[in-house]
Amino acid sequence: MTVANGSRLDGLRALAGTAVRQSAVTIDQLVFSAITFTVQLVAAPVSTDAEFGVFSLVAIVQIGQWYLGRAVAAEPLLVSKAVANGDARGVRGAAATSLLLGVAIGLVCLVVGLLVDGPARTLLLIQALASPFTAVLDHGRYVSYARQKPFRALLLDGSWLVLFLGAVGVTVLVGELDASSTYLLWALTAVPVAVACAWLTGGPFAVGAVRGWLRDRRELLPGFLIDAVYLTAGTWATFGVTAWIVGLDGLGVLRKALVPVTALTVLFIGISNALLAHLAGRSAREVVRAPMLVSGLAAVVSLVFAGLTLIAPADLLTTALGTPWEGLRPVVLVLLAYAFLLATAQTALVAGKASGRAWLGPRVRTVQFVTEIALVAALGLWLGVMGVAFGMALAWLTAAVLAWGGLLGQRARP
């Protein structure tokens, strides 16, 4: 074999290995989004619209924790290539930072849970238990990606999904489920998987390395963190305004319409975050091409789901969601457009982070945040739940235009 042929063969092997790993990342994100989808799908039919509204407000705490934890730990870890460069202290510092954030959020949930009454108290106390473990799990997922071991993450997330489904099945056989018991099963099944994750990816207990991690990444962290704070605050504010405008019943209806959509948003955001490891240090052309491909995939998936929404049997989905499907169907279609627009905006912002433009996200999010709150309030007053959905979609259309404008403008500069 000639040297040229050998080099060509090595190149093909490397390309095949990359394709396999990226496919594993995508499948893992599908499994992870399936967990979120299943939790909501199990809780929806056993809750009234108002009860599901409360359930959703507490569940947003976990979503916000994922955004913030990735911003202060996983995303800087991927961009700085600390794993590839053998920076063991940096890897330990990132893991400990993620864990400390989870503990802090858990303590806040504990305090607030003790101060409130009703279902919210139970759900917040469950979240207080879950937060440290889900912090370890989520960070370990991205460490596995950075180490080119996505199958490890897939094994862990798959185990979590199987454990949760098994626990739900056993509970249904021996008793009854409600939203709180569903959330408790989700939290409890995360515990052994998080322990296994810590054992496989490294213990997250090097608290002394946190200060060094934050100091060494001080140029990256502010932009990443502000971006995540905006995303978290925007989610809370959107649903808070929705509850104020259309009531907890209306919020519950919106969140039930989001059940088939939330899994897509978790999937799209997870894949876009995983792009950081792939795009860091790449050429301007590659930095733009990858998010375009992901956006194309998001468009196809959203269209497929829209088709399924149009032909889905109303009786089956009414039973599954506990709310008449004919009323939810048009809201779901608008929210699928929202999911696609969020996905394409998010991938453009992640590409900006990977190329060093950490402040692109905060600039876009500022406009998106203000626009979304204003549109959700105005259109919600006018059109109810459908108006809220339109407001969310239009706000992310604005964000997508700004994000892609910033990314393409960067490529145009020498």
N, C-alpha and C positions, 0 to 999 in steps of 0.2 A: 504494500500500500504506500503510495507517495505521500509526501508531507502535506501536499495540498488536499488530497483526498481525506487524510487523517484529520486535518483541521476542519474540513467541511463536515465530516462525521461528528466531530466533537461539538460543532456548532448546532447540528441537528439534535444531538442528544440534550444539549443545554436548552434548546428551544422547547423540546418535548417535555423536559423536566419542569420548565417554567409554566407551560400550559397545564400540566397535571396539577402543579401547586395552586395556580390561580383557579382552576376548576374546583379544587378542594376548598379553597377559601369561599368561593361562591356557594358551594353546597353547605358549608358550615354556617354561612350567614342565613341560608334558607332554613336550616334546622333551628338556629337561634330565633329567627322571626316566627317559626312555627310554635315555639314555646310561648311567645307573647300572644300570638293568635289564639292558641288553645286555651290559655288562661282566660282571655276575654270571652271566648266562645262558650266555655263552661259556665262562666259567671253570668252571662247575659240572660239566658232563659230562666234563671232562678232568682232574678232581681226585677223589681219594678223599675220604671224609667228613672224615678228619683233616686232609688237605691243604687242603680248603676251609675248615675251621675256622681254620687259620693264616692263610689268605688273608683271611678275614673280619676277624680281629683287626687286621691291618694296614690293611685298607680303612676300618676305623672311625676311624683317624687322620685320613683325609681328611674324613669326616663331621664329626668334632669340629672340624676346622679351619674348615669352613663355618659351624658354629654360632658359634664364637668370633669369626671374622672379621666376620660380620654384626653381632655384638653390639658390637664396638668401632668399627665403621666404617659399614656399610650401614644398620643400623637407626637409629642416631642421625642419620645423614644424611637419612633419609626423614622422621623425626619433626620434626627442626629445620627442615626445608624449606630447607636451605642452597642447594640447586640453584635452587629457585624464587626465592629472595631474592637471587640473584646473588653469593653468598659464595664467590668463586673460591678464596680461601685455604683456606676450610673444606673445599671439594670436594677440593682437592689434598692437604690434610692427611689426610682420610679415606682416600683412595686409597693414600697412602704408609703409613698405619697398617696397612692390610690387607696390603700387600706385605711390610712388616717382620715381621708375624706369620707370613706364609707362609715367609719366609726363616728365621725362628727355628725353626719347626716342622720345616722341611727339615733344618736343622743338627742338631736333636735326633735325627731319623730317621737321619741320616748317622752320628752317633756310636754310637747304639744298634745300627745295622746292622753296623757294624764290630766290635762286641763279641759278636754272636751268630753262630750257624752255621745252615746248612741253608737251606730255602726262605725263612724269615723274613728272613735277611740280604738276599737278592736283592730281596724285596718292599719292605723298608725303604729300601734304596738307591734303588729306583725312586721311592718316595714322596718321598725327599729331593730328587730331580730335579723331581718334579711340583709340589710344594707352592707355590713362588713363582709359578708360572704359573697354577695353579688359583686362587690368591688373587686375581690380577689379573682373571681371567675372571669369578669369582663377584661381585666387587665391581663390575666394569663392568656386569654384568647389572642391578644395582639402580640404578646411575647412569643407565642407559638408561631404566629405569622412571621415575625421578624427573624426567628431562628430557622425559617424555611421548613417548619413542621406543622403545616395546617391540618394534617390528619390527626394530630394530637388534640387540637381544638375541636375538630369534628367528633372525635371519640367522647370528649367531655360533654359537649353540648348534646350529642345524641344520648348519652347516659342520663343527662338531666331530663330530657324530653320523655324518655322511656320510664324513668322513675316517677315523674309527675303523672303520666297517663296511668301507670299502674296504681298509684296512690288514689287517683280519682276513681278508677274502677273498683278498688276495694271499698272505698267510702260509699259509693253508690250501692254496693251490695249489702253493706251492713247498716247504712243509715241514710241521711239526706244531706245534700250539698246546699250551701248558700254562698253568697259572694265572699264572706269572711273565711269560711272553711276552705274555699277554693284558693284564696290568697295564702292561707296558712300552709296548705299542701305545697304550693309553689315555693314558699320560703323554706320549708323543712327539707324538701328534696334538693334544694340548692346546697345545703350544708355539706353532705358527704362529697358531692362533686367538687365543691370549693376546696375541701381538704385535699382531695386527690390532685386538683390543679396546683395547689401550693407545693405539694410534694414533687410534681413533675416539672414545674417551671421555676422553682426556687422560692424559699420562704419569704414572705413580704414583711419581715419583722425588723429589718435594719433601719430602725427609726433614726439612728444617728446619721444616716446617709441622706436624709430628706433635705436638710439645709444645703448640703453640697449640690444635690440635684437641682433644687430651685435656684441656687446661685449660678450654677454653670449654664442653665437654660434661661437666664433672665431676659435674653433678647427675644426668644421664641414665645415664652409663656404668656406675656401680657396680651398679645394679639390673639393667641389661641384661647385664652381664658375669657377674654371679653366676648369673643365669638360665641363660646359655649354659654356664657351668662345670658347673652341676648337670646340665644335659641331656647334656653330653659325659661327665662322670664317671659319670652313671647308665648310659649306654650301655656304657661300658667295664666298669663294675662288674657289670652284668647279664650280659654275655657272659663276663667273667672268672669269676664265680660259676658260670655254666653249665658252663664248661670244667672247673672244679674238681669240680662235683657229678656231671656225666654224662660227663666226659672230652671230648677233642678230637673224637672220633667223634660224640658227641652234639651238641656245638656245631656241627659241620659239618652234621648233619641239620637242626638248628634253622635254620641260616643258609640251607640249601637251601630249606626251607619258607618262609623269608622272601624268597626271590628275587622271587616275584610280588607280595609285600607291600611290599618296600622301595621299589619304584618309586612306590607310592601314598603312602607316608610322605614321601618326598622331594617329591612333587607337592603334597601337602597343606601341608607346612611351608613350601614355597616360595610358595604362593599366600597363606598367612596372613602371611608376612613382607611380601609385596607390598602387603598391605592397609594397612600402616603409612602409605604415601604417601597413600592414599585417605582414611584415617580421622583423620589428625592435624588437630586443630582443629575437628572436626565436633561436632554436637550429641550429647547423651547417647543420644537415640533412634537416631540413625544409627550410633553406635559399637556399639550392641547388635544392630541389625538386620543389618548386613553379616556379622558372624561367624555369625549364625543361618543366613543364606543359604548361607554356605560349609559350615557343618555339615550342612545339608540336602543339599547337593551331595555331600559326603563320604559321607553315609549311602547315597545312591542308588548312587554308584560302588562302595562296598563291597558292597552287596547284589548288584549286577550281577556283580562278581567272585566273590562267593560262589556265585551260580548257575552261572557258568562253571566254578568249581572242582568243583561236583557232577557236571557233565555232561562234563568234560574227559576225553578218551581216556587211559586209564592207560598204555598202551604208549608213546604219543608222549611223555608227560611223564616217564616213567621214563627214556627215552632222553635227553631234553633235560636232565634234572637229575642223571642218574647215580645215582639212588636210587629204590627202588620207590615209585611214586606212591600206591598204596593206603595205605601207612603214613604218607605225608606229608599226605594229603588232610585228615584231621581236624585236624591241627596247623595247616594253612593256614587252615582255617575259623575257628579260635580267633584266629589272628593277624590275620585280616581285621577281627574285632571290635576287637582291639588297635589296628589302624591307624585305625579310625574314632574310637575314644575318644581317641587321641593327637591326631587332627586337630581334634576339637571342643574339647579342652582347650587346644591350642595357639592356635587362633583367638581363644578367649576371653582368653588371656594377652596376645596381640598387641593386642587391642582395649584391654586395660588399659594397655599401654604407650602406645598412641596417645593415650589420654586422660590421660596423666601419671602413671599408677599403675605405675611401673617396678618397684616392690617387690612387686607381686602375684605375679609370676612366681617370685622366690626363695622366698616363703612356701609357695606351692603345691608347688614343686619339692622343698623340704625334706621334706615329707610323702611326696610321690611317690617320692623317692629311697629313703628308709628303708623304705617299704612294699614297693617293688619288690624290693629286695635280700632282705628277709625272706621274701616270698612265693615268689620264685624259688628260694631255697635250700630252704625247707620243702616246697613242692609239687614241686620237682625231685627231692628225695630220695624223695618218696612216689610220684610218677607219671612220673618221668623227663622226657623232652623235652616231653611233653604238659603236665606240671605246670609246667614253665618258661613255656610259652606262656600257661597260665591265670594264672600269677603276673604276667606282664607286662600282660595285659588287665585284671586286677582292680586293679593299681596305677594304671593310667591311668583306670579308672572313678572311682577315688577322686580323682585329679587333676582330672578333668572336672567332678565335682560341686563341688569347692572353687573351681575357676577360674570357673565360671559363677555360683556363689554370690557370689563377690567382685565380679564384673562387674555382676550384676543388683542387688546391694546398693548399688553406687556409683550406679546410675541412680536408685534409690529415694531417695537422699539429695538434699536441695534444693541 
